[in-house]
Amino acid sequence: MITLTLKEPPSVPLEAEVLSPDVMAPLANDAIRALPVYLGKRQRRVDDFFTVEGAASDELEIRGDVGRVKWIGRGMTRGRITLVGNAGMHLGAYMKGGTIEVSGNASDWLGAEMSGGLIKIGGNAGGQVGAAYRGSLAGMTSGTIVIEGTAGLEVGMRMKRGIIAVGGLVRDFAGLQMKGGTIVMRSGAELRTGAWMVRGTIVSLTPIPLLPTFTYTSTYNPTFLRLYAKHLETLGFAIPFEDGDGAYLRFTGDAAVPGKGEILVWKAAHQS
């Protein structure tokens, strides 16, 4: 394992896409310490900001509050990154494989345009989780993101495939312009959920305000949700799917596009 311990938080955001198993796995300790990072426009070295232990491993542990460190795990295809603390913007952006786990919070653009792998956040996340960057046609196309806490604006914007599961409240525009994939919200969302969605599924385990361009169609328990539930259960995220416990109210839309997406809202058996 390679262990990087932050000496002190940088005064301005630090761009450090070299903090990735793909880059560090073949390198000796001195080569890791000499890798370039960027503080504003100035090129610096990894060891200007981190103490580095270990070498030649595809397992990284980053210790300290790296909330101002951007692009950790960018485009990674393998291995594991464990962050003991908070994480900065663009964590796991363009990720293709491997695992990232964060004990604290993550900032905006978590897993943006990822195409594989797993990201788990123990705390809260910012906006644009799994989303498309401005001007891009598609957000995440595969992979899984699990957030135990809350999430910000535009979660899953233009996503095409994959799963995003959020334990806490999600802010406005969840599933904005969604093209496919699944968003699961244990504590519901604020306003404009599914706005302009074309395809895909949004699941809410609590009642949420719906746009008038969504239409109720049926109440049932989708078979595919059983498969998703079993997958998420292995990641510590449970969702109901048994007939005896209740059923999902299905709404389709967004008719303003028009779209063929669906929002499923759980209704427990004891609810009136």
Sine and cosine of phi, psi and omega as CSV:
sin_phi,cos_phi,sin_psi,cos_psi,sin_omega,cos_omega
0.00,0.00,0.58,-0.81,0.11,-0.99
-0.97,-0.24,0.81,-0.58,-0.01,-1.00
-0.91,-0.41,0.83,-0.55,0.06,-1.00
-0.91,-0.42,0.83,-0.56,-0.01,-1.00
-0.91,-0.42,0.85,-0.53,-0.04,-1.00
-0.91,0.40,0.77,-0.64,0.01,-1.00
-0.96,0.26,-0.75,0.66,0.12,-0.99
-0.31,-0.95,0.52,-0.85,-0.04,-1.00
-0.85,0.52,0.67,-0.74,0.03,-1.00
-0.91,0.41,0.46,-0.89,-0.05,-1.00
-0.96,0.29,-0.48,0.88,0.08,-1.00
-0.75,-0.66,0.27,-0.96,-0.02,-1.00
-0.82,0.57,0.66,-0.75,-0.02,-1.00
-0.94,-0.33,0.81,-0.58,0.03,-1.00
-1.00,-0.05,0.88,-0.48,-0.17,-0.99
-0.64,-0.77,0.87,0.50,0.01,-1.00
-0.94,0.34,-0.16,0.99,0.07,-1.00
-0.95,0.30,-0.22,0.98,0.03,-1.00
-0.98,0.20,0.98,0.21,-0.10,-0.99
-0.46,-0.89,0.61,-0.79,0.06,-1.00
-0.85,0.53,-0.57,0.82,-0.02,-1.00
-0.87,0.49,-0.58,0.82,-0.01,-1.00
-0.99,0.12,-0.68,0.74,-0.20,-0.98
-1.00,0.00,-0.36,0.93,-0.10,-0.99
-0.82,0.57,-0.64,0.77,-0.03,-1.00
-1.00,0.01,0.05,1.00,-0.20,-0.98
-0.98,-0.17,0.55,-0.83,0.15,-0.99
-0.97,0.24,0.21,-0.98,-0.08,-1.00
-0.85,0.52,-0.70,0.72,-0.03,-1.00
-0.91,0.40,-0.54,0.84,0.04,-1.00
-0.94,0.33,-0.59,0.81,0.06,-1.00
-0.90,0.43,-0.70,0.71,-0.02,-1.00
-0.89,0.45,-0.44,0.90,-0.05,-1.00
-1.00,-0.02,-0.05,1.00,-0.02,-1.00
-0.86,0.51,0.57,-0.82,-0.06,-1.00
-0.99,0.15,0.66,-0.75,0.18,-0.98
-0.75,-0.66,0.26,-0.96,-0.12,-0.99
-0.81,-0.58,0.86,-0.51,0.06,-1.00
-0.97,-0.24,0.99,-0.15,-0.18,-0.98
0.91,0.40,-0.82,-0.58,0.03,-1.00
-1.00,-0.08,-0.05,1.00,-0.08,-1.00
-1.00,-0.05,0.75,-0.66,0.07,-1.00
-0.99,0.13,0.76,-0.65,0.04,-1.00
-0.78,-0.62,-0.07,-1.00,0.01,-1.00
-0.94,-0.33,0.43,-0.91,0.06,-1.00
-0.82,0.57,-0.67,0.74,-0.07,-1.00
-0.97,0.24,-0.03,1.00,0.18,-0.98
-0.95,0.32,-0.38,0.93,-0.09,-1.00
-0.85,-0.52,-0.38,0.93,-0.06,-1.00
-0.77,-0.64,0.59,-0.81,0.29,-0.96
-1.00,0.09,0.64,-0.76,-0.13,-0.99
-0.86,-0.51,0.83,-0.56,0.09,-1.00
-0.86,-0.52,0.61,-0.80,0.03,-1.00
1.00,0.05,0.12,-0.99,-0.03,-1.00
-0.26,-0.97,0.24,-0.97,0.16,-0.99
0.72,0.69,0.86,0.50,0.01,-1.00
-0.56,-0.83,0.50,-0.86,0.09,-1.00
-0.99,-0.14,0.30,0.95,0.13,-0.99
-0.91,-0.42,0.86,-0.51,-0.01,-1.00
-0.89,-0.45,0.66,-0.75,0.17,-0.99
-0.84,-0.54,0.82,-0.58,-0.01,-1.00
-0.91,-0.41,0.85,-0.53,-0.08,-1.00
-0.93,-0.36,0.66,-0.75,0.02,-1.00
0.92,-0.39,0.18,-0.98,-0.02,-1.00
-0.99,0.12,0.99,-0.13,-0.01,-1.00
-0.98,-0.18,0.59,0.80,0.00,-1.00
-0.89,0.45,-0.31,0.95,0.06,-1.00
-0.97,-0.25,0.21,0.98,0.02,-1.00
-0.97,-0.25,0.88,-0.48,-0.09,-1.00
-0.99,-0.12,0.40,-0.92,0.20,-0.98
0.93,0.37,0.35,0.93,0.09,-1.00
-0.87,0.49,0.75,-0.67,0.03,-1.00
0.95,0.30,0.32,0.95,-0.01,-1.00
-0.87,0.49,0.82,-0.58,0.08,-1.00
0.92,0.40,0.26,0.97,-0.07,-1.00
-0.90,0.44,0.54,-0.84,-0.05,-1.00
-0.89,-0.45,-0.17,0.99,-0.11,-0.99
-0.35,-0.94,0.08,-1.00,0.12,-0.99
0.98,0.21,-0.26,-0.97,-0.07,-1.00
-0.62,-0.78,0.67,-0.74,0.16,-0.99
-0.87,-0.49,0.82,-0.58,0.07,-1.00
-0.91,-0.42,0.84,-0.54,0.02,-1.00
-0.95,-0.32,0.88,-0.48,0.05,-1.00
-0.99,-0.12,1.00,0.01,-0.11,-0.99
0.66,-0.75,-0.33,-0.94,0.01,-1.00
-1.00,-0.01,0.34,-0.94,-0.01,-1.00
-0.84,-0.54,0.46,-0.89,-0.05,-1.00
-1.00,-0.01,-0.17,-0.99,-0.07,-1.00
-0.91,0.41,0.45,-0.89,0.11,-0.99
0.90,0.43,0.43,0.90,0.05,-1.00
-0.88,0.48,0.81,-0.58,0.04,-1.00
0.93,0.36,0.30,0.96,0.05,-1.00
-0.89,0.47,0.64,-0.77,-0.02,-1.00
0.87,0.49,0.32,0.95,-0.03,-1.00
-0.88,0.48,0.66,-0.75,-0.02,-1.00
-0.91,-0.42,-0.34,0.94,-0.02,-1.00
-0.12,-0.99,0.09,-1.00,-0.04,-1.00
1.00,0.02,-0.15,-0.99,-0.08,-1.00
-0.70,-0.71,0.67,-0.74,0.14,-0.99
-0.84,-0.55,0.79,-0.62,0.07,-1.00
-0.82,-0.57,0.71,-0.71,-0.03,-1.00
-0.81,-0.58,0.78,-0.63,0.00,-1.00
-0.98,0.19,-0.45,0.89,-0.04,-1.00
-0.96,-0.26,-0.67,-0.75,-0.04,-1.00
-0.99,-0.12,0.34,-0.94,0.10,-0.99
-0.84,-0.55,0.44,-0.90,-0.05,-1.00
-1.00,-0.06,-0.35,-0.94,-0.07,-1.00
-0.94,0.35,0.36,-0.93,0.08,-1.00
0.89,0.45,0.53,0.85,0.09,-1.00
-0.88,0.47,0.82,-0.58,0.05,-1.00
0.88,0.48,0.44,0.90,-0.03,-1.00
-0.87,0.50,0.76,-0.65,0.03,-1.00
0.82,0.58,0.49,0.87,0.05,-1.00
-0.94,0.35,0.47,-0.88,-0.02,-1.00
-0.81,-0.59,0.21,0.98,0.04,-1.00
0.15,-0.99,0.23,-0.97,0.02,-1.00
0.99,-0.13,-0.06,-1.00,-0.06,-1.00
-0.72,-0.69,0.73,-0.68,0.11,-0.99
-0.82,-0.57,0.79,-0.61,0.05,-1.00
-0.83,-0.55,0.78,-0.62,-0.02,-1.00
-0.89,-0.45,0.84,-0.55,-0.01,-1.00
-0.97,0.23,-0.43,0.90,-0.01,-1.00
-0.94,-0.33,-0.70,-0.71,-0.03,-1.00
-0.99,-0.14,0.30,-0.95,0.08,-1.00
-0.81,-0.59,0.36,-0.93,0.02,-1.00
-0.99,0.11,-0.48,-0.88,-0.03,-1.00
-1.00,0.02,0.17,-0.98,0.10,-0.99
0.87,0.49,0.59,0.81,0.06,-1.00
-0.90,0.44,0.81,-0.59,0.03,-1.00
0.89,0.45,0.34,0.94,-0.15,-0.99
-1.00,0.00,0.14,-0.99,0.13,-0.99
-1.00,0.06,0.65,-0.76,0.10,-0.99
-0.93,0.37,0.37,-0.93,-0.06,-1.00
-0.84,0.55,0.81,-0.59,-0.01,-1.00
1.00,-0.03,-0.22,0.98,0.01,-1.00
-1.00,0.04,0.54,-0.84,-0.07,-1.00
-0.99,0.11,-0.37,0.93,-0.10,-0.99
-0.67,-0.74,0.65,-0.76,0.13,-0.99
-1.00,0.04,-0.64,-0.77,-0.05,-1.00
-0.89,0.46,0.59,-0.80,-0.03,-1.00
-0.89,-0.45,-0.08,1.00,0.10,-1.00
-0.09,-1.00,0.11,-0.99,0.01,-1.00
0.98,-0.18,0.04,-1.00,-0.04,-1.00
-0.71,-0.71,0.71,-0.70,0.10,-0.99
-0.83,-0.56,0.83,-0.57,0.03,-1.00
-0.86,-0.51,0.83,-0.56,-0.02,-1.00
-0.85,-0.52,0.86,-0.51,-0.02,-1.00
-0.96,0.28,-0.56,0.83,-0.05,-1.00
-1.00,-0.09,-0.55,-0.83,-0.05,-1.00
-1.00,0.06,0.16,-0.99,0.07,-1.00
-0.63,-0.78,0.38,-0.92,-0.13,-0.99
-1.00,-0.02,-0.51,-0.86,-0.09,-1.00
-0.96,0.29,0.47,-0.88,0.21,-0.98
0.84,0.54,0.63,0.77,0.09,-1.00
-0.88,0.48,0.77,-0.64,0.05,-1.00
0.95,0.32,0.36,0.93,-0.01,-1.00
-0.84,0.55,0.85,-0.52,0.02,-1.00
0.88,0.48,0.35,0.94,0.05,-1.00
-0.90,0.43,0.50,-0.87,-0.03,-1.00
-0.92,-0.38,-0.57,0.82,0.03,-1.00
-0.50,-0.87,0.06,-1.00,0.02,-1.00
0.99,-0.15,0.01,-1.00,-0.04,-1.00
-0.77,-0.64,0.73,-0.68,0.19,-0.98
-0.86,-0.52,0.84,-0.54,0.00,-1.00
-0.86,-0.51,0.80,-0.60,-0.07,-1.00
-0.81,-0.58,0.80,-0.59,-0.03,-1.00
-0.98,0.20,-0.63,0.78,-0.04,-1.00
-1.00,-0.08,-0.12,-0.99,-0.03,-1.00
-0.92,0.40,0.66,-0.75,0.06,-1.00
-0.97,-0.25,0.64,-0.77,-0.05,-1.00
-0.99,0.17,-0.20,-0.98,-0.13,-0.99
-0.87,0.49,0.39,-0.92,0.13,-0.99
0.89,0.46,0.53,0.85,0.15,-0.99
-0.87,0.49,0.74,-0.68,0.01,-1.00
0.95,0.30,0.41,0.91,0.00,-1.00
-0.85,0.53,0.81,-0.59,0.01,-1.00
0.80,0.60,0.53,0.85,-0.05,-1.00
-0.88,0.47,0.68,-0.73,-0.04,-1.00
-0.92,-0.39,-0.14,0.99,-0.01,-1.00
0.21,-0.98,-0.03,-1.00,-0.02,-1.00
1.00,0.08,-0.12,-0.99,-0.10,-1.00
-0.68,-0.74,0.73,-0.68,0.14,-0.99
-0.90,-0.44,0.80,-0.59,0.03,-1.00
-0.91,-0.41,0.80,-0.60,-0.05,-1.00
-0.84,-0.55,0.95,-0.31,-0.05,-1.00
-0.94,0.35,-0.57,0.82,-0.08,-1.00
-0.93,-0.36,0.26,0.97,0.06,-1.00
0.99,0.15,-0.19,-0.98,-0.06,-1.00
-0.57,-0.82,0.19,-0.98,0.04,-1.00
-0.99,0.13,-0.83,-0.56,-0.16,-0.99
-0.99,-0.15,0.33,-0.94,0.18,-0.98
0.89,0.46,0.53,0.85,0.07,-1.00
-0.88,0.47,0.76,-0.65,0.05,-1.00
0.97,0.25,0.27,0.96,-0.02,-1.00
-0.85,0.53,0.79,-0.62,0.03,-1.00
0.87,0.50,0.39,0.92,0.02,-1.00
-0.95,0.32,0.61,-0.79,-0.03,-1.00
-0.99,-0.17,-0.74,0.67,0.06,-1.00
-0.57,-0.82,-0.02,-1.00,0.01,-1.00
0.98,-0.22,0.06,-1.00,-0.06,-1.00
-0.74,-0.67,0.75,-0.66,0.15,-0.99
-0.91,-0.42,0.81,-0.59,-0.02,-1.00
-0.91,-0.40,0.80,-0.60,0.08,-1.00
-0.85,-0.53,0.78,-0.63,0.00,-1.00
-1.00,0.04,-0.05,1.00,0.11,-0.99
-0.75,-0.66,0.41,-0.91,0.00,-1.00
-0.86,0.51,0.61,-0.79,0.01,-1.00
-0.72,-0.69,0.44,-0.90,0.10,-1.00
-0.95,0.32,0.77,-0.64,-0.04,-1.00
-0.95,-0.31,0.56,-0.83,0.11,-0.99
-0.91,0.42,0.51,-0.86,0.01,-1.00
-0.92,0.38,-0.17,0.99,0.01,-1.00
-1.00,0.02,0.20,0.98,0.12,-0.99
-0.94,-0.35,0.67,-0.75,-0.10,-1.00
-0.87,-0.49,0.73,-0.68,0.07,-1.00
-0.93,0.38,0.70,-0.71,0.00,-1.00
-0.85,-0.53,-0.60,0.80,-0.09,-1.00
-0.19,-0.98,0.14,-0.99,0.10,-0.99
-0.78,-0.62,0.86,-0.50,-0.05,-1.00
-0.26,-0.96,0.05,-1.00,0.09,-1.00
-0.91,-0.42,0.97,-0.25,-0.06,-1.00
-0.88,0.47,0.68,-0.74,0.02,-1.00
-0.88,0.48,-0.63,0.78,-0.06,-1.00
-0.90,0.43,-0.43,0.90,-0.01,-1.00
-0.93,0.38,-0.45,0.90,0.07,-1.00
-0.89,0.46,-0.66,0.75,0.03,-1.00
-0.92,0.40,-0.69,0.72,0.03,-1.00
-0.89,0.45,-0.64,0.76,-0.01,-1.00
-0.89,0.47,-0.66,0.75,0.01,-1.00
-0.92,0.40,-0.63,0.78,0.05,-1.00
-0.90,0.44,-0.75,0.67,-0.03,-1.00
-0.93,0.37,-0.50,0.87,0.02,-1.00
-0.88,0.47,-0.59,0.81,0.04,-1.00
-0.91,0.41,-0.31,0.95,0.00,-1.00
-0.97,-0.22,0.17,0.99,0.04,-1.00
0.99,0.16,0.36,0.93,-0.04,-1.00
-0.83,-0.56,0.95,-0.32,-0.10,-1.00
-0.99,-0.15,0.65,-0.76,0.14,-0.99
-0.73,-0.69,0.57,-0.82,-0.03,-1.00
-0.97,0.22,0.52,-0.85,0.05,-1.00
-0.44,-0.90,-0.05,1.00,-0.02,-1.00
-0.98,0.18,0.65,-0.76,-0.03,-1.00
-0.85,0.52,-0.59,0.81,-0.04,-1.00
-0.94,0.34,-0.32,0.95,-0.04,-1.00
-1.00,0.02,-0.37,0.93,-0.04,-1.00
0.47,-0.88,-0.35,-0.94,-0.01,-1.00
-0.39,-0.92,0.18,-0.98,-0.03,-1.00
-0.97,-0.25,0.74,-0.67,0.15,-0.99
-0.99,0.14,0.81,-0.58,-0.07,-1.00
-0.97,-0.24,0.80,-0.60,0.05,-1.00
-0.85,-0.53,0.68,-0.74,-0.02,-1.00
-0.91,-0.41,0.49,-0.87,0.00,-1.00
0.19,-0.98,-0.26,-0.97,0.02,1.00
-1.00,0.07,0.86,-0.51,-0.06,-1.00
-0.89,0.45,-0.28,0.96,0.01,-1.00
-0.95,0.32,-0.29,0.96,-0.08,-1.00
-0.99,0.13,-0.79,0.61,-0.08,1.00
-0.99,0.13,0.46,-0.89,-0.03,-1.00
-0.84,-0.55,0.26,-0.97,0.01,-1.00
-0.88,-0.47,0.50,0.86,0.05,-1.00
-0.98,0.19,0.12,-0.99,0.02,-1.00
-0.63,-0.78,0.58,-0.81,0.13,-0.99
-0.89,-0.46,0.83,-0.56,0.00,-1.00
-0.94,-0.33,0.85,-0.53,-0.03,-1.00
-0.91,-0.42,0.86,-0.50,-0.05,-1.00
-0.93,0.37,0.70,-0.71,0.11,-0.99
-0.81,-0.59,0.94,-0.34,-0.02,-1.00
-0.91,0.41,0.43,-0.90,-0.08,-1.00
-0.88,0.48,-0.49,0.87,-0.05,-1.00
-1.00,0.09,-0.14,0.99,0.01,-1.00
-0.97,0.24,0.59,-0.81,0.01,-1.00
-0.98,0.20,0.00,0.00,0.00,0.00
